Amino acid sequence: MLHVMEFDYPSASFGANQLATGAKYHYRFKVQGSGSLSLQYEDSSGHTRTAEGPKVNLGDEGSLVVNVAPKGAVTWAPNLTNPR
């Protein structure tokens, strides 16, 4: 289980108080700047973890899947395009 999850992207962030093991969290956001993505959360042992994600650019759109494995490894699977 993840606790105090915060997802940061250029110019904004969102989060959840907890996310159960195996659960999915869907959120739509608009990239309004350029920069790196990051995920910070507290694991089931109470340790704060931070994972740096890929860089996104103003106007990117598509989908992004972030997977947190049971032992804490984070993988990022972006499927983004930029129509600009």
Number of C-alpha atoms within 10 A of each C-alpha: 15 22 20 14 19 17 17 17 23 18 11 12 13 12 17 13 11 14 16 10 12 10 8 11 10 6 7 8 12 14 17 15 15 15 17 14 17 17 20 18 24 19 18 14 9 10 10 14 14 16 16 14 20 12 13 21 16 14 15 18 17 11 12 12 13 14 14 17 11 13 8 16 10 16 14 15 12 16 11 14 13 11 7 6
